[in-house]
Amino acid sequence: MFSNQQIETLPKHQTIQFQPLAENAIWQVQINWLLFYIPLMVTIIVVRHLNQGLTEAVAAPWLAILPVLVVISLSYNYFSVRAKGVAVREHDIAFKRGLIWQQVTLLPISRVQHTEIHRGPIERKLGLATLRLYSAGGMSADLHISGLTDEQCNDVRQFVQGYGDITSAQDNEFADE
């Protein structure tokens, strides 16, 4: 017989105990941003010195703004990475991110179709990895967690892959009782 009862008390996601990302995650983000900003600043300086018309058009105070923007971006990145956290629970994985606009993503492990671990050159150097979790029907990752250690990624991946075995064993225990 079908039943659809009203739920009086909902579980609270605020009670999730999030673990911070790896310490080197901050360095990864900062290095990635610097790899964008430094060539940009060098290009602007070189073009300004080679092109007199541009030198007159782009005054020195405007060039001082770019380093200020870099410092602001690096500060924001620092606090943004500190605000991120991950929690692997019995039946789902939770990931929180966002400093200004905060977001918590919960992905039921039973919905995960496959996982990927990505390690770029900076991540390899820092001992980090990115875990991508895909659910059914999606072309892109439903959950993308960067800033984990390689060991954490492998542990979570192993847990997710073994989840079907754990739940079927629990189902068999309940059936035997």
Secondary structure, DSSP 8 states (H G I E B T S, - for coil): -------SS---GGG---EE--TTHHHHHHHHHHHHHHHHHHHHHHHHHH-HHHHHHS-HHHHHHHHHHHHHHHHHHHHHHHH-EEEE-SSEEEEEE-SSS-EEEEEEGGGEEEEEEE--HHHHHHTEEEEEEEETT-SS-SEEEEEEEHHHHHHHHHHHHTHHHHHHHHHHHHHH-
